[in-house]
Every structure is written in C-alpha cells, then in structure tokens.
Amino acid sequence: MALVGLQEIVGGYQPPRQREDPGALFGPQYMIPEIRLLSGKVTKRTLPVVRPSSTPDSRTLKRLMLPQGELAQFYDGDEGIRYIAQIELQDGSVRGNHYHKMKHEWVYMMSGEVTLVLEDLESRTRETVSLLAGDLAFIQTCVVHALQVTKSGQAIEFSTSRFDPADIYRHKLV
C-alpha cells in the first residue's frame, strides 16, 4: 500500500506553526487550516484530500482517496478514545442542544451538512459554522452545542472521556 506525504495534499499545505490546545490531534510540525470560534473553545478543521504516493506518511489527519474508496484518518492523538458514537443526521432535525462540564468531544462529518450552533456559557456569545463531509470540529467543555441538519448524512462523535449521562446538561439553542 502506498503512503502519502504532505507534499501530495490536494488543495494546499499550510506551513508549520506551534499550537497549544487540547484539541490538537497531531504533532505541531504538521498543520491543517482551521477556524476558531468562541475565543478558541471550538475548532473546525477541514481534512485535506490526498492522493497516494510512495513517500513516507506523516502523522497528520487526512482523507485518502483510494480506488477501493475513501480512508479518513481523523484522530491520531496520544490519548486513547474512550467513547465513540455514530450519529444519523436526518434533514430538518436538530441533534444536541446540550453541553458537558467534564467531556470535550470531536465530531467528524462523514456525509451530509449541518450548521453547528454554539454558545459559550461563560460569555453567552453565540456563533455558528457549517460542517460538511471531511470537517472535524472540536468542542471544549461548557460550550452549548447543537447540530442543525440541513442535508441528511452521518457523523462520528468521539472523546477521550467515557460517556456519562450525568454530564449532559440540556440547554436549548435551536
């Protein structure tokens, strides 16, 4: 199997830069363009689409397009995943409308489209961002979040914390 080098990224390469956030999923030497919301409490990254090459693979997140189908690498962290769930997204529905005090989480969009509606509990600031297939959102604790589905699809939610129903605090945004 051929491995992919960063120089093979379709759509551009961002030069290395340092970062220090709990949502960092890979070494600081390889960066993916990102959008930060709510003063950095939420991060959105669009994983680059890459094509096969014979150069060594880097520890980066990516979508590898192979003849047999897509391989999406959306987590490469030092901490183990303790919770993972598949989310069915039905057009016109809303998922979430809650926040967590203990659990931070990632949402990876496999297909479909949603508007991620966010509110920082501390400042009461609200922001929204569109998520499409290949987008990865990191949501810190005490950020109210809701997925407003605009096109049916599938997503994966995961966290380094175990699921705890006592850590779900309902808060209607949408």
C-alpha positions as YAML, in Angstrom:
chain: A
units: angstrom
residues:
- id: 1
  name: MET
  ca: [0.00, 0.00, 0.00]
- id: 2
  name: ALA
  ca: [1.32, 3.42, -0.95]
- id: 3
  name: LEU
  ca: [1.77, 6.01, 1.76]
- id: 4
  name: VAL
  ca: [1.00, 9.72, 1.44]
- id: 5
  name: GLY
  ca: [3.35, 12.63, 2.04]
- id: 6
  name: LEU
  ca: [2.22, 16.13, 2.97]
- id: 7
  name: GLN
  ca: [3.55, 17.47, -0.32]
- id: 8
  name: GLU
  ca: [0.84, 15.42, -2.04]
- id: 9
  name: ILE
  ca: [-2.04, 17.27, -0.36]
- id: 10
  name: VAL
  ca: [-4.64, 18.39, -2.85]
- id: 11
  name: GLY
  ca: [-5.75, 21.91, -2.07]
- id: 12
  name: GLY
  ca: [-2.60, 23.25, -0.42]
- id: 13
  name: TYR
  ca: [-0.24, 22.88, 2.50]
- id: 14
  name: GLN
  ca: [-0.06, 25.20, 5.48]
- id: 15
  name: PRO
  ca: [3.45, 25.91, 6.78]
- id: 16
  name: PRO
  ca: [4.29, 24.54, 10.23]
- id: 17
  name: ARG
  ca: [3.33, 26.59, 13.29]
- id: 18
  name: GLN
  ca: [3.18, 25.89, 17.01]
- id: 19
  name: ARG
  ca: [-0.12, 25.39, 18.81]
- id: 20
  name: GLU
  ca: [-1.08, 24.50, 22.31]
- id: 21
  name: ASP
  ca: [-4.72, 23.44, 22.54]
- id: 22
  name: PRO
  ca: [-6.34, 20.31, 23.94]
- id: 23
  name: GLY
  ca: [-7.91, 19.69, 20.52]
- id: 24
  name: ALA
  ca: [-4.53, 19.18, 18.86]
- id: 25
  name: LEU
  ca: [-4.64, 15.74, 17.30]
- id: 26
  name: PHE
  ca: [-1.20, 15.54, 15.80]
- id: 27
  name: GLY
  ca: [2.30, 16.87, 16.20]
- id: 28
  name: PRO
  ca: [2.85, 20.64, 15.96]
- id: 29
  name: GLN
  ca: [5.04, 20.24, 12.88]
- id: 30
  name: TYR
  ca: [2.07, 19.46, 10.56]
- id: 31
  name: MET
  ca: [-0.87, 21.85, 10.50]
- id: 32
  name: ILE
  ca: [-4.30, 21.78, 8.91]
- id: 33
  name: PRO
  ca: [-6.07, 25.08, 8.25]
- id: 34
  name: GLU
  ca: [-8.62, 25.76, 10.96]
- id: 35
  name: ILE
  ca: [-11.37, 28.11, 12.08]
- id: 36
  name: ARG
  ca: [-11.54, 29.01, 15.77]
- id: 37
  name: LEU
  ca: [-14.83, 30.02, 17.37]
- id: 38
  name: LEU
  ca: [-15.81, 31.31, 20.82]
- id: 39
  name: SER
  ca: [-12.31, 32.54, 21.62]
- id: 40
  name: GLY
  ca: [-10.77, 29.19, 20.66]
- id: 41
  name: LYS
  ca: [-13.14, 26.98, 22.66]
- id: 42
  name: VAL
  ca: [-14.34, 25.37, 19.41]
- id: 43
  name: THR
  ca: [-12.11, 24.49, 16.47]
- id: 44
  name: LYS
  ca: [-13.15, 23.43, 12.96]
- id: 45
  name: ARG
  ca: [-10.69, 21.79, 10.57]
- id: 46
  name: THR
  ca: [-11.32, 20.54, 7.05]
- id: 47
  name: LEU
  ca: [-9.23, 17.44, 6.49]
- id: 48
  name: PRO
  ca: [-7.17, 17.65, 3.31]
- id: 49
  name: VAL
  ca: [-7.91, 15.23, 0.50]
- id: 50
  name: VAL
  ca: [-4.72, 13.46, -0.55]
- id: 51
  name: ARG
  ca: [-3.75, 11.06, -3.31]
- id: 52
  name: PRO
  ca: [-1.50, 8.02, -2.99]
- id: 53
  name: SER
  ca: [2.27, 8.47, -3.36]
- id: 54
  name: SER
  ca: [5.35, 6.49, -2.45]
- id: 55
  name: THR
  ca: [6.69, 8.97, 0.11]
- id: 56
  name: PRO
  ca: [6.59, 8.22, 3.87]
- id: 57
  name: ASP
  ca: [3.36, 9.08, 5.65]
- id: 58
  name: SER
  ca: [3.27, 11.96, 8.12]
- id: 59
  name: ARG
  ca: [1.29, 11.94, 11.38]
- id: 60
  name: THR
  ca: [-1.47, 14.15, 10.09]
- id: 61
  name: LEU
  ca: [-5.18, 13.93, 9.68]
- id: 62
  name: LYS
  ca: [-6.36, 13.41, 6.14]
- id: 63
  name: ARG
  ca: [-8.82, 11.89, 3.70]
- id: 64
  name: LEU
  ca: [-7.05, 9.40, 1.46]
- id: 65
  name: MET
  ca: [-8.88, 8.69, -1.80]
- id: 66
  name: LEU
  ca: [-8.13, 5.12, -2.93]
- id: 67
  name: PRO
  ca: [-9.57, 3.08, -5.82]
- id: 68
  name: GLN
  ca: [-11.48, 0.95, -3.28]
- id: 69
  name: GLY
  ca: [-12.92, 4.03, -1.52]
- id: 70
  name: GLU
  ca: [-12.07, 6.77, 0.96]
- id: 71
  name: LEU
  ca: [-9.97, 6.22, 4.09]
- id: 72
  name: ALA
  ca: [-10.46, 9.10, 6.54]
- id: 73
  name: GLN
  ca: [-7.85, 9.47, 9.30]
- id: 74
  name: PHE
  ca: [-9.50, 11.85, 11.78]
- id: 75
  name: TYR
  ca: [-7.73, 11.05, 15.06]
- id: 76
  name: ASP
  ca: [-4.05, 10.49, 15.77]
- id: 77
  name: GLY
  ca: [-3.66, 11.52, 19.39]
- id: 78
  name: ASP
  ca: [-1.65, 10.28, 22.34]
- id: 79
  name: GLU
  ca: [-4.77, 9.80, 24.49]
- id: 80
  name: GLY
  ca: [-6.94, 6.77, 23.91]
- id: 81
  name: ILE
  ca: [-10.52, 7.10, 22.70]
- id: 82
  name: ARG
  ca: [-12.91, 6.08, 25.48]
- id: 83
  name: TYR
  ca: [-16.17, 6.97, 23.73]
- id: 84
  name: ILE
  ca: [-17.24, 6.76, 20.09]
- id: 85
  name: ALA
  ca: [-20.70, 7.00, 18.56]
- id: 86
  name: GLN
  ca: [-22.19, 7.11, 15.08]
- id: 87
  name: ILE
  ca: [-24.76, 9.89, 14.58]
- id: 88
  name: GLU
  ca: [-27.50, 9.64, 11.97]
- id: 89
  name: LEU
  ca: [-28.32, 13.10, 10.67]
- id: 90
  name: GLN
  ca: [-31.85, 13.46, 9.28]
- id: 91
  name: ASP
  ca: [-32.64, 16.52, 7.17]
- id: 92
  name: GLY
  ca: [-34.53, 19.15, 9.18]
- id: 93
  name: SER
  ca: [-33.70, 17.63, 12.58]
- id: 94
  name: VAL
  ca: [-31.62, 19.02, 15.44]
- id: 95
  name: ARG
  ca: [-29.15, 16.95, 17.48]
- id: 96
  name: GLY
  ca: [-27.59, 18.08, 20.74]
- id: 97
  name: ASN
  ca: [-28.90, 21.20, 22.47]
- id: 98
  name: HIS
  ca: [-26.70, 20.47, 25.48]
- id: 99
  name: TYR
  ca: [-23.26, 20.96, 26.99]
- id: 100
  name: HIS
  ca: [-20.85, 18.96, 29.13]
- id: 101
  name: LYS
  ca: [-18.87, 20.04, 32.21]
- id: 102
  name: MET
  ca: [-16.37, 17.15, 32.04]
- id: 103
  name: LYS
  ca: [-16.29, 15.83, 28.46]
- id: 104
  name: HIS
  ca: [-14.74, 17.56, 25.48]
- id: 105
  name: GLU
  ca: [-15.63, 15.99, 22.17]
- id: 106
  name: TRP
  ca: [-14.88, 15.81, 18.48]
- id: 107
  name: VAL
  ca: [-17.45, 15.50, 15.69]
- id: 108
  name: TYR
  ca: [-16.27, 14.19, 12.30]
- id: 109
  name: MET
  ca: [-18.66, 14.65, 9.37]
- id: 110
  name: MET
  ca: [-18.73, 11.59, 7.13]
- id: 111
  name: SER
  ca: [-21.55, 12.88, 4.89]
- id: 112
  name: GLY
  ca: [-24.33, 15.44, 4.86]
- id: 113
  name: GLU
  ca: [-24.34, 19.05, 6.02]
- id: 114
  name: VAL
  ca: [-25.09, 20.69, 9.35]
- id: 115
  name: THR
  ca: [-24.93, 24.08, 10.95]
- id: 116
  name: LEU
  ca: [-23.08, 23.77, 14.25]
- id: 117
  name: VAL
  ca: [-24.71, 26.25, 16.63]
- id: 118
  name: LEU
  ca: [-22.57, 27.16, 19.65]
- id: 119
  name: GLU
  ca: [-22.87, 29.21, 22.82]
- id: 120
  name: ASP
  ca: [-20.13, 29.90, 25.35]
- id: 121
  name: LEU
  ca: [-21.79, 29.53, 28.78]
- id: 122
  name: GLU
  ca: [-19.38, 31.98, 30.37]
- id: 123
  name: SER
  ca: [-19.72, 34.90, 27.94]
- id: 124
  name: ARG
  ca: [-23.09, 33.95, 26.39]
- id: 125
  name: THR
  ca: [-21.52, 34.56, 22.97]
- id: 126
  name: ARG
  ca: [-23.16, 32.61, 20.14]
- id: 127
  name: GLU
  ca: [-21.57, 31.55, 16.86]
- id: 128
  name: THR
  ca: [-22.41, 29.18, 14.02]
- id: 129
  name: VAL
  ca: [-20.30, 27.33, 11.48]
- id: 130
  name: SER
  ca: [-21.18, 24.97, 8.62]
- id: 131
  name: LEU
  ca: [-19.83, 21.44, 8.73]
- id: 132
  name: LEU
  ca: [-19.57, 19.33, 5.58]
- id: 133
  name: ALA
  ca: [-18.15, 15.89, 4.79]
- id: 134
  name: GLY
  ca: [-14.49, 15.82, 5.86]
- id: 135
  name: ASP
  ca: [-14.87, 18.52, 8.53]
- id: 136
  name: LEU
  ca: [-13.74, 17.86, 12.09]
- id: 137
  name: ALA
  ca: [-14.99, 20.00, 14.99]
- id: 138
  name: PHE
  ca: [-13.50, 20.00, 18.49]
- id: 139
  name: ILE
  ca: [-15.82, 21.27, 21.26]
- id: 140
  name: GLN
  ca: [-14.45, 22.09, 24.71]
- id: 141
  name: THR
  ca: [-16.37, 21.76, 27.96]
- id: 142
  name: CYS
  ca: [-19.07, 24.29, 28.90]
- id: 143
  name: VAL
  ca: [-19.88, 25.08, 25.27]
- id: 144
  name: VAL
  ca: [-23.52, 24.51, 24.40]
- id: 145
  name: HIS
  ca: [-23.77, 22.82, 21.01]
- id: 146
  name: ALA
  ca: [-26.45, 21.74, 18.57]
- id: 147
  name: LEU
  ca: [-26.25, 20.23, 15.09]
- id: 148
  name: GLN
  ca: [-28.96, 21.71, 12.86]
- id: 149
  name: VAL
  ca: [-29.16, 19.27, 9.93]
- id: 150
  name: THR
  ca: [-29.50, 20.88, 6.50]
- id: 151
  name: LYS
  ca: [-28.70, 17.74, 4.46]
- id: 152
  name: SER
  ca: [-29.06, 14.15, 5.71]
- id: 153
  name: GLY
  ca: [-25.85, 12.26, 6.42]
- id: 154
  name: GLN
  ca: [-23.66, 10.56, 9.02]
- id: 155
  name: ALA
  ca: [-21.20, 11.80, 11.63]
- id: 156
  name: ILE
  ca: [-18.94, 10.26, 14.25]
- id: 157
  name: GLU
  ca: [-18.65, 11.72, 17.74]
- id: 158
  name: PHE
  ca: [-15.70, 10.70, 19.91]
- id: 159
  name: SER
  ca: [-13.95, 11.66, 23.11]
- id: 160
  name: THR
  ca: [-11.08, 10.68, 25.35]
- id: 161
  name: SER
  ca: [-13.62, 10.64, 28.20]
- id: 162
  name: ARG
  ca: [-16.14, 7.89, 28.81]
- id: 163
  name: PHE
  ca: [-19.83, 8.61, 28.23]
- id: 164
  name: ASP
  ca: [-21.59, 9.75, 31.40]
- id: 165
  name: PRO
  ca: [-25.29, 10.61, 31.16]
- id: 166
  name: ALA
  ca: [-24.91, 12.75, 34.31]
- id: 167
  name: ASP
  ca: [-22.59, 15.05, 32.28]
- id: 168
  name: ILE
  ca: [-25.30, 16.05, 29.78]
- id: 169
  name: TYR
  ca: [-26.85, 19.40, 30.64]
- id: 170
  name: ARG
  ca: [-29.81, 20.35, 28.43]
- id: 171
  name: HIS
  ca: [-29.76, 23.87, 27.03]
- id: 172
  name: LYS
  ca: [-31.92, 24.68, 24.02]
- id: 173
  name: LEU
  ca: [-30.22, 26.66, 21.26]
- id: 174
  name: VAL
  ca: [-32.27, 25.61, 18.23]
...
